[in-house]
Amino acid sequence: MRNDRRILDLEIMAARIRHNVLEICRQRGGYAAQGVALADIAACLYFDELRPDNEGWYHDRFVLSNGHDAIMTYSVLAETGHYTMAELRTYNVDGTKVDQSPIEGQLGFEITAGSLGQGPSQAAGLAWGLRQQGLDQRVYCLFSDGELQEGNVWEGIMFAAHQKLDNLCFIVDNNDMQASGHAADVMGVEPVDDKFTAFGFQARRISGTDMAELLDTFEEARNTKNKPFVMICDTRLWDGIDCLQRALPIAHYTAQSAVDWDMGMKEIENTLTKLEAKRDG
Ligand SMILES: Cc1ncc(C[n+]2csc(CCOP(=O)(O)OP(=O)(O)O)c2C)c(N)n1
């Protein structure tokens, strides 16, 4: 059931995740802008939709395809106690356990995801296998608009629709950015929703940063039968921390020296204080 308190708790968690992203990346840089922008989706997934239990396990499966967004997951797993902040501060340091892109078997990750474009087809195979075994686990896969430029992704999409995998939910981080510039300039992927619909998906286009809308859309995904679901999230880098978004709107990779981390920390700490006051007031 959706209620205001549940939304507020998840918004607080999203603010904490954003804070963790800055805290981790300020040491040596990293994919901070993506981690910040994905915080609402992450809070909703890991603290609600994936059906977490009290011992830190999830009933459902999450496949991170765009491996460089692992910073999002690390920042969640700091909150769940799976990683300490001391471990996470070694992100981007030679010999670290928490690489920029994760590998299969690493705590918190299902697949090796440094090479982009692999997740959707692996997630579709996983969803198919779970259904074959009669299990009620659902599969969620996050990938980026840049990955939509890769052929293997469309094979996975076609397979999922053909198999009517209604236990599968794709989440597209449609931020219109990739390493060499705007996706629209490199090789446009729009209209993303129409393409998925044409392939046989139920598609919904949302901001990806509105908690109530995220909860409603995940509910719609669960209630969609006989076809897979995709939520296309029109995020923008640094969503949720306005001063960094204004200062560095196109930051595919954020060098340690490129931003004023203190300024960003201050803004997100203010946001967190306001949200907690609302909860306690
Ligand atoms: C197959 C493959 N090609 C190139 C890269 C190098 N690379 C890392 S991140 C990135 C940009 C990808 O853009 P997008 O997936 O849209 O991610 P975002 O802009 O959201 O960070 C690229 C090209 C890679 N990791 N894998």
The ligand as an SDF file (V2000), in Angstrom:
LIG
                    3D

 26 27  0  0  0  0  0  0  0  0999 V2000
   30.8370   -2.4340  -24.7190 C   0  0  0  0  0  0  0  0  0  0  0  0
   31.4260   -1.2040  -24.0650 C   0  0  0  0  0  0  0  0  0  0  0  0
   31.8310   -0.1810  -24.8500 N   0  0  0  0  0  0  0  0  0  0  0  0
   32.3660    0.9250  -24.2900 C   0  0  0  0  0  0  0  0  0  0  0  0
   32.5070    1.0130  -22.9310 C   0  0  0  0  0  0  0  0  0  0  0  0
   33.1590    2.2460  -22.3100 C   0  0  0  0  0  0  0  0  0  0  0  0
   32.1380    3.0700  -21.6410 N   0  0  0  0  0  0  0  0  0  0  0  0
   32.0150    3.0910  -20.2900 C   0  0  0  0  0  0  0  0  0  0  0  0
   30.7790    4.0820  -19.7690 S   0  0  0  0  0  0  0  0  0  0  0  0
   30.3720    4.4980  -21.3450 C   0  0  0  0  0  0  0  0  0  0  0  0
   29.2230    5.4370  -21.6440 C   0  0  0  0  0  0  0  0  0  0  0  0
   27.9770    4.7590  -21.7380 C   0  0  0  0  0  0  0  0  0  0  0  0
   26.8860    5.6470  -21.8090 O   0  0  0  0  0  0  0  0  0  0  0  0
   25.5910    5.2040  -21.1060 P   0  0  0  0  0  0  0  0  0  0  0  0
   25.6160    3.7140  -21.1080 O   0  0  0  0  0  0  0  0  0  0  0  0
   24.4330    5.8780  -21.6980 O   0  0  0  0  0  0  0  0  0  0  0  0
   25.8220    5.6040  -19.6070 O   0  0  0  0  0  0  0  0  0  0  0  0
   25.7120    6.9910  -18.8400 P   0  0  0  0  0  0  0  0  0  0  0  0
   25.8050    8.0980  -19.8110 O   0  0  0  0  0  0  0  0  0  0  0  0
   24.3860    6.9680  -18.1860 O   0  0  0  0  0  0  0  0  0  0  0  0
   26.8280    6.9390  -17.8530 O   0  0  0  0  0  0  0  0  0  0  0  0
   31.2180    3.8820  -22.2640 C   0  0  0  0  0  0  0  0  0  0  0  0
   31.1310    4.0520  -23.7390 C   0  0  0  0  0  0  0  0  0  0  0  0
   32.0960   -0.0780  -22.1470 C   0  0  0  0  0  0  0  0  0  0  0  0
   32.1800   -0.0620  -20.8160 N   0  0  0  0  0  0  0  0  0  0  0  0
   31.5470   -1.1750  -22.7300 N   0  0  0  0  0  0  0  0  0  0  0  0
  1  2  1  0
  2  3  1  0
  2 26  2  0
  3  4  2  0
  4  5  1  0
  5  6  1  0
  5 24  2  0
  6  7  1  0
  7  8  2  0
  7 22  1  0
  8  9  1  0
  9 10  1  0
 10 11  1  0
 10 22  2  0
 11 12  1  0
 12 13  1  0
 13 14  1  0
 14 15  2  0
 14 16  1  0
 14 17  1  0
 17 18  1  0
 18 19  2  0
 18 20  1  0
 18 21  1  0
 22 23  1  0
 24 25  1  0
 24 26  1  0
M  CHG  1   7   1
M  END
$$$$
